[in-house]
Amino acid sequence: MANENNIDYDGKSFIPKLNSVNGEVSEQTVFHYHQKGTVIWAEYAGGDILKGFLIGTVDEAGMLDFTYQHLNIKKEIKIGKCHSIPVVLKDNCIELHEQWQWLNGDHSKGTSILIEI
């Protein structure tokens, strides 16, 4: 759960700290977030991801709901949806605790934790 309201994601960057085995992002994948009002979006790349984009919404508690799509190194287009819950750490760094699901391929579900860099 978020322990701080009104998180502004604009200009923040994150990398994966943990990911399910069926996920494709790794510690080399960097997410660059933007926010305008309740709309959030990000570009991401690195590791097995050539280029990716996400777009969605943020609520008053800082929780994110978005869809994502990326092109991996096999030139496959992967699409999914995600719900992220922010956790503000003692050093004011943000972790995003994510529950996601592929919307193509095997439609499997997974979890990830991203950490602000």
Secondary structure, 3 states (H helix, E strand, C coil): CCCCCCCCCCCCEEEEEEECCCCCCCCCCEEEEEEECCEEEEEEEECCEEEEEEEEEECCCCCEEEEEEEEECCCCEEEEEEEEEEEECCCCCEEEEEEEEECCCCCCEEEEEEEEC
